[in-house]
Each structure stands twice: as structure tokens, then as C-alpha cells.
């Protein structure tokens, strides 16, 4: 009896061990978020040694002032722009608090001057301040909105504004500003706080430092712009210098212009739209299928209709326009000819100014948002080169 039972027990134990091992492997291969979402990310993310840019207020005499996040105990923590790829067009700005890296945002406010804060994982919001050599603390604020941009400054007790910049270890300079992808005041809610704009370090614009800014912190009301809209043309540029039209094509084959829309004085961060019978359609980089090499770019109608985005050659061949690779917060956009060659895509102002057409990621996740139930990977914008 014992001899008959032992092989059965042995086989049972072996089966249980095998089953447990298989379950362990299955659990290891089904990490809930990263592994699954990586299937929708471009597969050519390059490794890069992170570079931390210092965030400073610039005194009129050229002196740089430290900008810190101060907690309730009065302890100050560094603010950095984080370059985590080979591009420095658009970089996150974060508070470095011990082992935590905290997002920096501009909050919704009824007043003209909007607070700039770092938000902790527990939901506390701490203001950013510049510190003079004498120990005076200058509040960092959003001063005025121009289209998709919120101008940021350090504010002195006498009401003077100092510029806010990111400075690389090699001396390069970027502007620190708020950016908006939502036309409404509120972009999103984060840890219970209403977010007005995302704080980023961007290539300098040739005109934003000279904007006339409001001097008083009054109730600002709803955002309005009396600026006469300027339409920038979107073109693909061939190696021999020819500019190819880029069009949106509906399911019936009708074509529509793709344009960058300058609706304020600033032209460093412009929406890209398709105009169909008086309606502005957003243009987005869509989440790609796992089998796709590149991310498709589409316009989305109010009823969810998808419009293909194509570059048209002189003989009316249609070339794909796609997001081909990601560098940090930037998705590089190219037109692709029949031989697989890539053409740059640019926005041309009527007076000859030139912006780069790029995909913009605000969040470090595959789906930025859903538009008419279509998952959006990145926002398409025309930004300062």
C-alpha cells in the first residue's frame, strides 16, 4: 500500500511544482502597465544620459537668482529642467525633493497673476520663489496668456518682472513658460488642484520677452484675444528644396488644407488644424498598432470621422506623414516617400518665419487623451526651432 501511494504523491507534488512555476512565469510576464503600454511606444527610443538644466530668474543686471520650491518648514528645493533625450525643444520642469521628482504647474486662478507650484504625491502644493542674495523671496507667477502660452516671471515687491530661464551646463538658454493644449482655463485636475498650464522649458522666441505685460493683479475674467489670426502653411521639404503641400483627405477623397493657426502675438507654440466647412478639426498623432513601425497622423472630425494626412507630390502622389521617432517629449514628424526617404515638415508664416512641426507629449504615457473615442498619442504643434 505504501509503495503504491508514494509514486502518486510524488507525481502530485511534481505537478503542483510545475503549475506554480508556470504561474510565476506568467505573473512576471504580465506587469500591469509598462510592458503593455510599451507595445504602443515607438521602438527607437535612444538611451541618453540625463542633463539637468538650472532654472533661474534673471536680474536686469544679468545676475541669476536661484529658484526654489519652499515647503511649510521653509526648506528650499531645487527646480530643474530635465533633458532626458537628444532634443531640447521641450523639456519638463520639475522640483527635486529628496528622492522625489515633483511636477511643476500653473494653477487656475480668478486673478491675473496665477500661482506656479510644485505638487506632491500627497496633494500639497508649494509655491516657487526666486531668492535674491539678500534673502528676499520673489514669487514666480504666470503673468499673462497669449494663445497656448502663459508668460512666466519673477515678481518683485516693487512690481517689476524678471525673466525666468533654464540654463544648461554648457550655457544654452531656454525660456520657462506655461503651455496649454486646452483652450479652456482648466487643463486638467492633478491631486485635487485645477491646472491652468504645464510648465516647460522651450527654445527662446524672438518676441516674447518684449510683450507688454499687465502690471496689476486684477480679476482677469475669461480669456479673449483681439489678435487677427495668421495662417501658417504646412509643407514637406524635399532634399532639392521643393515644398510639398500637406492635405487632409476625407473618406470620399476630398482634400482640405492643413494649417498652423497663430491666434495671438506668440508664435512659439501653435495649434495645427484642418478647416472643413468653417469647422476647425484637431490634428493628432494617433496611438499606433503594435505591428506598425510609425505612428499615424490624422485629423478628427466632430462626429469621429478620420481624415488622412498626406503630402502631395507634383504628380499628385500621396506620401504618408507620420511620427517616426520619439525624443523625450518630442515626436519627430516626417513625410515618407515611396523609397522610404524622410522629408522634414515645417510651418511657414506669410512673412517667412519658420517653425518645426512636432508631436508634443505632455504626459509620460501612451495615450494622452481620447478625441471622439480615438486614442491620441501626441498633440501636433508648430513650435520654435
C-alpha positions in Angstrom: 0.0 0.0 0.0 2.8 2.4 0.9 4.7 1.6 -2.3 1.6 2.3 -4.4 0.9 5.6 -2.7 4.4 7.1 -2.9 4.6 7.4 -6.7 1.1 9.1 -6.7 2.2 11.6 -4.0 5.5 12.2 -5.9 3.6 12.9 -9.2 1.2 15.2 -7.4 4.0 17.3 -5.8 5.8 17.5 -9.2 2.6 18.6 -10.9 2.0 21.3 -8.2 5.6 22.5 -8.5 5.3 22.7 -12.3 2.0 24.6 -12.1 3.4 27.0 -9.6 6.4 27.6 -11.7 4.2 28.3 -14.8 2.1 30.7 -12.8 5.2 32.5 -11.5 6.4 33.0 -15.1 3.0 34.2 -16.2 2.9 36.8 -13.4 6.4 38.0 -14.3 5.4 38.4 -17.9 2.2 40.3 -17.2 3.4 43.5 -15.5 0.3 45.6 -15.5 1.3 48.9 -17.1 4.8 49.3 -18.5 5.0 46.1 -20.6 1.6 46.5 -22.1 2.0 50.2 -22.9 5.4 49.8 -24.4 3.8 48.0 -27.4 2.4 51.3 -28.5 5.6 53.3 -28.0 8.0 53.9 -30.9 10.6 51.2 -30.8 13.6 53.5 -31.4 13.9 55.4 -28.1 17.6 56.1 -27.7 19.4 55.8 -24.4 20.5 59.2 -23.1 22.4 60.4 -20.1 20.1 62.9 -18.4 21.2 66.5 -18.3 19.8 68.9 -15.6 19.4 72.5 -16.6 19.3 75.1 -13.8 16.2 77.2 -13.5 16.9 80.8 -12.7 15.4 84.3 -12.6 17.5 86.8 -14.4 18.0 90.2 -12.8 18.2 93.2 -15.1 21.9 93.5 -14.3 22.5 90.0 -15.6 22.8 88.3 -12.2 21.0 84.9 -12.0 18.8 84.2 -8.9 18.1 80.7 -7.6 14.5 79.5 -8.0 13.4 77.1 -5.3 10.3 75.3 -4.1 9.7 76.0 -0.4 7.8 73.6 1.9 5.9 74.5 5.0 9.0 74.3 7.1 10.7 76.8 4.9 13.2 74.4 3.4 14.1 75.1 -0.2 14.4 72.5 -3.0 15.9 72.9 -6.5 13.9 73.4 -9.6 15.4 71.8 -12.8 14.6 71.4 -16.4 15.3 67.8 -17.3 16.8 66.9 -20.7 16.3 63.2 -21.0 16.9 62.9 -24.7 18.9 64.4 -27.6 16.3 67.2 -28.1 16.0 70.4 -26.1 12.9 71.8 -27.9 10.6 71.0 -25.0 11.7 69.8 -21.5 9.9 69.0 -18.3 10.4 71.3 -15.4 10.4 69.6 -12.0 11.1 70.1 -8.3 13.8 67.8 -6.9 12.7 67.0 -3.4 14.9 64.4 -1.8 14.2 61.2 -3.7 11.0 62.5 -5.4 10.7 64.4 -8.7 7.6 66.6 -8.5 5.6 68.2 -11.4 5.5 71.9 -11.7 2.3 73.5 -12.8 0.5 76.8 -13.1 -2.8 76.7 -11.2 -6.2 78.1 -12.3 -6.9 81.5 -10.7 -9.5 84.1 -10.9 -6.7 86.7 -10.7 -4.4 87.9 -13.5 -1.3 86.6 -11.7 -1.5 82.8 -11.4 0.5 80.8 -8.9 3.3 78.5 -10.0 3.6 75.5 -7.7 5.1 72.0 -7.3 2.6 69.4 -6.4 3.5 66.5 -4.0 2.2 62.9 -4.3 0.0 63.6 -1.2 -1.6 66.6 -2.9 0.2 69.5 -1.2 1.0 72.5 -3.5 4.1 74.6 -2.7 4.9 77.8 -4.4 8.1 78.5 -6.4 10.1 81.6 -5.4 13.3 83.3 -6.6 15.8 84.2 -3.9 18.0 87.3 -4.1 21.5 87.4 -2.5 19.9 89.5 0.3 17.5 86.7 1.0 14.4 88.4 -0.4 11.9 85.9 -1.9 10.3 86.8 -5.2 7.1 84.9 -6.2 7.1 83.1 -9.5 3.9 83.7 -11.4 2.1 83.2 -14.6 1.6 86.8 -15.8 -0.4 86.7 -19.0 -1.8 84.2 -21.5 -1.1 84.5 -25.2 -2.9 81.7 -27.0 -1.3 78.4 -26.0 1.5 80.2 -24.0 1.5 81.6 -20.4 4.3 84.1 -19.9 6.1 83.4 -16.5 8.1 85.9 -14.5 9.5 86.5 -11.1 7.7 89.4 -9.4 9.5 91.9 -7.1 7.8 93.7 -4.2 8.0 96.9 -6.3 6.0 95.2 -9.1 8.9 94.6 -11.5 9.2 91.4 -13.6 12.3 89.3 -14.0 12.6 86.7 -16.8 12.7 83.0 -15.9 15.1 80.9 -17.9 16.6 77.4 -18.0 20.4 77.4 -18.3 22.3 74.3 -19.5 25.7 73.2 -18.1 27.2 74.5 -21.3 25.4 77.9 -21.2 22.5 77.3 -23.5 19.3 79.2 -22.7 15.7 78.2 -22.9 12.6 80.1 -21.9 10.5 78.8 -19.0 6.8 79.2 -19.8 3.4 77.6 -19.3 1.9 75.7 -22.3 -1.7 74.9 -22.9 -3.3 72.2 -25.1 -6.8 73.0 -23.9 -8.5 76.3 -25.0 -10.4 76.4 -21.7 -8.8 77.8 -18.4 -8.6 74.3 -16.8 -6.3 71.8 -18.5 -6.9 69.0 -16.0 -7.1 68.2 -12.3 -4.0 66.9 -10.5 -4.2 65.7 -6.9 -7.2 67.9 -6.4 -5.7 71.0 -8.0 -7.1 72.7 -11.1 -4.2 73.0 -13.6 -4.1 76.1 -15.8 -0.9 75.3 -17.7 2.0 72.8 -17.8 5.5 74.4 -17.1 8.1 73.6 -19.7 11.5 74.8 -20.9 11.3 75.7 -24.6 13.5 77.2 -27.2 13.5 81.0 -26.9 11.1 83.0 -29.0 12.3 86.2 -30.7 9.4 88.3 -29.5 8.0 87.0 -26.2 10.5 88.9 -23.9 9.1 92.2 -25.3 5.4 91.6 -24.7 3.6 94.3 -22.8 2.5 92.7 -19.6 -0.2 93.7 -17.2 1.0 95.5 -14.1 -1.9 94.8 -11.7 -3.1 91.6 -10.2 -6.8 92.1 -11.1 -9.6 89.7 -11.7 -8.8 88.5 -15.2 -12.1 87.1 -16.5 -12.5 84.8 -19.5 -9.5 84.7 -21.9 -10.1 86.8 -25.0 -7.8 87.7 -27.9 -8.4 90.5 -30.3 -5.5 89.3 -32.5 -6.2 89.0 -36.2 -5.5 85.3 -36.9 -2.5 84.5 -39.1 -2.5 81.2 -41.0 0.9 79.4 -41.5 1.2 76.9 -44.3 2.4 73.4 -43.5 4.8 71.9 -46.1 7.1 68.9 -46.5 10.5 69.9 -47.8 12.3 67.6 -50.3 16.1 67.3 -50.5 16.2 69.6 -53.6 14.3 72.3 -51.7 10.8 71.8 -53.1 7.9 72.4 -50.8 5.1 69.8 -51.0 1.5 70.6 -49.9 0.2 68.7 -47.0 -3.5 68.0 -47.1 -6.2 66.2 -45.1 -8.2 63.7 -47.1 -11.7 62.6 -46.1 -13.1 59.1 -46.8 -14.6 60.4 -50.0 -11.2 61.7 -51.3 -11.9 65.4 -50.7 -8.8 67.4 -49.7 -8.5 70.2 -47.2 -5.7 72.5 -46.1 -3.6 71.7 -43.1 -2.5 74.9 -41.3 -0.8 76.2 -38.2 -3.0 78.8 -36.6 -1.4 81.9 -34.9 -4.2 83.4 -32.8 -2.1 85.7 -30.6 1.2 87.6 -30.6 3.2 84.5 -29.7 4.2 82.1 -32.4 6.4 79.7 -30.5 3.6 77.1 -29.9 0.9 77.0 -32.5 -2.1 74.7 -33.0 -2.3 72.7 -36.2 -5.8 72.5 -37.7 -7.8 71.4 -40.7 -10.6 73.7 -41.8 -13.7 71.9 -43.1 -16.8 73.9 -43.9 -15.9 76.5 -41.2 -15.1 74.0 -38.6 -11.6 73.6 -37.1 -10.6 69.9 -36.8 -7.7 69.0 -34.5 -4.8 67.1 -35.9 -3.2 64.5 -33.7 -0.6 61.7 -33.7 -2.6 58.6 -33.0 -1.7 55.6 -31.0 0.0 53.1 -33.4 -0.8 49.4 -33.6 1.8 47.0 -32.3 2.6 45.9 -35.9 3.2 49.4 -37.2 6.6 51.0 -37.5 5.5 54.6 -37.3 2.6 56.5 -35.7 -0.2 57.7 -38.0 -1.2 61.4 -38.1 -4.9 62.1 -38.5 -7.4 64.9 -38.4 -10.5 64.1 -36.4 -14.0 65.4 -37.2 -16.6 66.3 -34.6 -18.5 63.1 -35.5 -15.3 61.0 -35.2 -14.6 60.9 -38.9 -10.9 60.3 -39.6 -9.1 62.3 -42.2 -5.8 61.0 -43.5 -2.8 63.4 -43.6 -0.7 63.2 -46.7 2.0 65.2 -48.6 1.2 65.6 -52.3 4.0 65.4 -54.9 3.9 67.4 -58.1 2.4 64.4 -59.9 -0.2 64.1 -57.0 1.3 61.0 -55.4 0.2 60.8 -51.8 3.0 60.4 -49.3 2.4 59.3 -45.7 3.1 61.9 -42.9 3.9 60.1 -39.7 5.5 60.3 -36.3 8.7 58.4 -36.9 10.6 58.6 -33.6 10.4 59.9 -30.0 12.9 62.0 -28.2 11.7 62.8 -24.7 8.6 65.0 -25.0 9.0 65.4 -28.8 7.8 63.1 -31.6 9.7 63.8 -34.8 7.3 64.2 -37.8 8.3 63.3 -41.4 6.8 62.8 -44.8 7.9 59.4 -46.2 8.3 58.9 -50.0 8.0 55.6 -51.9 11.6 54.8 -51.3 11.3 55.2 -47.5 13.2 58.5 -47.5 12.1 61.1 -44.9 11.2 64.7 -45.7 11.2 67.4 -43.0 7.8 69.0 -42.2 7.7 72.7 -41.4 5.2 75.6 -40.8 5.8 78.7 -42.9 4.5 82.1 -41.9 3.4 84.5 -44.6 6.4 86.8 -43.6 8.9 83.9 -43.9 9.2 82.8 -40.3 9.7 79.1 -39.9 8.6 76.7 -37.1 9.2 73.0 -36.7 6.2 70.6 -36.9 6.4 68.2 -34.0 4.4 65.9 -31.9 4.2 67.0 -28.3 3.8 64.8 -25.3 2.6 66.3 -22.0 2.4 63.0 -20.1 4.7 60.0 -19.9 2.0 57.6 -21.0 1.0 56.1 -24.4 -2.5 57.7 -24.5 -2.5 61.5 -23.9 -6.3 61.7 -24.3 -9.2 60.4 -26.3 -10.8 62.5 -29.1 -14.2 61.2 -30.2 -13.2 57.8 -28.8 -9.9 57.8 -30.8 -6.8 57.3 -28.6 -4.3 60.2 -29.1 -0.6 59.5 -28.7 0.7 63.1 -29.1 -0.5 66.6 -29.9 0.7 68.1 -33.3 2.1 71.6 -32.9 4.3 74.1 -34.8 7.0 75.2 -32.3 10.1 77.4 -32.3 13.1 75.7 -33.8 
